[in-house]
Amino acid sequence: MSTSIDGGTRRFVAATSDRLDRVIAEAFPEISRTRARRLIEDGAVRLADAVATHASQLTNPGDEVMVTIPEAGPNLDAASAAPLDILYEDEHTLVINKVPDTVDAEDLRAQMDVAYGAPTAAVLPLSTQVVINASGALFSLTHPDHPWSQGIRGIAERLQDGSTTG
């Protein structure tokens, strides 16, 4: 379905009419819908020879999609020395509490995808805003654009799509 044009650019032809972020995630299982959305927002996706501007853009069968995957971020060798607070782990789920802000979240996500052989639903950062908010209100409702809230929405989307286990 996909072909590599050069090091980080991949091309495929859409088979269905669907949201662009969903089509990319289906074409490349290692790319979550959240990551696909970020690639689109960063201008790294072309749909039918034009730069894609919204994850919700609809593809048409036969549309060519080009995705440029940026080079992997720095290795986490230094950051991996920081202990991770694992709250829960089973064969399908790993919950890590308060990922330190010194850890590159996208790199951690990619490493977890490889290590566990399944897509990572979200990497939720340690956020003082979340801590300060405490029980004052539902943080995701009062701060919908915060990275933590976006991560929660990503988890909900994966659960809704049934894609948490692969």
C-alpha positions in Angstrom: 0.0 0.0 0.0 2.8 2.5 0.8 6.1 3.2 -0.9 9.1 5.1 0.4 10.1 8.0 -1.9 13.1 9.0 0.1 14.3 8.6 3.7 11.4 10.0 5.6 8.6 10.5 2.9 6.0 7.9 2.3 3.3 7.8 -0.3 0.1 5.9 -0.6 -3.2 6.1 -2.4 -6.4 6.4 -0.3 -8.8 3.5 -0.8 -11.8 5.1 0.9 -13.4 8.5 1.8 -12.5 9.2 5.4 -10.8 11.7 7.7 -7.2 12.2 6.7 -5.8 11.5 10.2 -7.6 8.2 10.3 -6.5 7.2 6.8 -2.9 7.9 7.7 -3.1 5.9 10.9 -4.6 3.0 9.1 -2.0 3.1 6.4 0.9 3.3 8.9 0.1 1.4 12.1 3.1 2.9 13.8 1.5 6.4 13.5 -1.3 7.2 15.9 -4.1 9.5 14.8 -2.8 12.1 17.3 0.6 11.9 15.6 -1.0 12.1 12.2 -2.8 15.2 13.3 0.5 16.8 14.5 2.1 15.9 11.2 -0.8 17.5 9.3 -0.6 20.6 11.6 3.2 20.8 10.9 2.6 20.8 7.1 4.2 17.4 6.7 1.3 15.9 4.8 0.2 16.5 1.2 -3.3 15.4 0.0 -3.9 15.3 -3.8 -0.8 17.5 -4.4 -1.7 20.2 -1.9 -0.5 20.7 1.7 -3.1 19.3 4.0 -4.4 21.8 6.6 -6.8 19.9 8.8 -6.9 16.4 10.2 -10.6 16.3 9.5 -10.1 16.8 5.7 -11.8 14.0 3.8 -9.9 11.9 1.4 -11.5 10.5 -1.8 -10.7 7.0 -3.2 -7.7 7.4 -5.4 -6.2 10.5 -3.7 -2.5 10.4 -3.3 -1.3 11.1 0.2 2.3 11.9 1.0 3.6 11.9 4.6 7.0 13.3 5.6 8.1 11.7 8.8 10.7 13.8 10.6 13.9 12.3 11.7 13.7 10.6 15.1 14.4 13.0 18.0 17.3 12.6 20.4 17.7 9.2 22.1 16.4 9.0 25.6 19.7 7.6 27.1 20.0 10.5 29.5 16.3 10.8 30.2 15.8 7.1 30.6 17.9 7.4 33.8 14.9 9.2 35.3 12.7 6.7 37.1 9.2 6.3 35.6 6.3 5.9 38.1 4.4 2.9 36.6 0.9 2.9 38.1 -0.5 -0.1 36.2 0.7 -2.7 33.7 -0.9 -5.7 32.1 -0.5 -7.4 28.7 -2.5 -4.6 26.9 -2.1 -1.5 29.1 0.7 0.5 30.6 0.0 3.6 32.7 2.9 5.8 33.6 2.3 8.6 36.0 3.9 12.1 35.7 6.3 11.6 32.7 9.1 14.1 33.5 9.2 17.1 31.2 12.9 16.3 30.4 11.7 13.3 28.4 10.8 13.9 24.7 7.2 12.7 24.6 7.2 11.8 20.9 10.4 9.8 21.2 9.1 8.1 24.3 5.9 7.2 22.4 7.9 5.8 19.5 10.1 3.7 21.8 7.0 2.4 23.7 5.3 1.5 20.4 8.3 -0.6 19.5 9.0 -2.1 22.9 5.4 -3.1 23.5 4.5 -3.9 19.9 1.3 -1.8 20.2 0.4 1.9 19.6 0.7 4.2 22.6 -2.6 5.9 23.3 -1.0 9.0 24.9 2.0 10.3 26.9 0.6 12.5 29.6 3.1 15.1 30.9 3.6 16.1 34.5 1.7 19.4 34.5 1.6 21.9 37.3 -1.6 23.3 35.8 -3.3 20.0 36.3 -2.0 19.7 39.9 -3.0 23.3 40.7 -6.5 22.7 39.2 -6.9 19.6 41.5 -10.6 19.2 42.0 -11.6 22.8 41.2 -13.0 21.7 37.8 -12.6 19.1 35.1 -9.3 20.2 33.7 -9.9 18.9 30.2 -13.1 21.0 30.0 -11.5 24.2 31.3 -8.3 23.8 29.4 -9.2 21.8 26.2 -6.1 22.9 24.2 -3.6 21.8 26.9 -1.3 18.9 25.9 -2.6 16.9 28.9 -6.2 17.4 27.7 -5.2 16.5 24.1 -3.6 13.3 25.5 -6.8 12.4 27.3 -8.8 12.9 24.1 -6.3 10.7 22.3 -6.8 7.9 24.8 -10.6 8.3 24.5 -10.4 8.2 20.6 -8.3 5.0 20.7 -10.7 3.3 23.2 -13.7 4.4 21.0 -12.0 3.1 17.9 -11.0 -0.1 19.6 -7.4 0.4 18.6 -5.7 0.3 22.0 -4.4 -3.2 21.5 -3.0 -2.8 18.0 
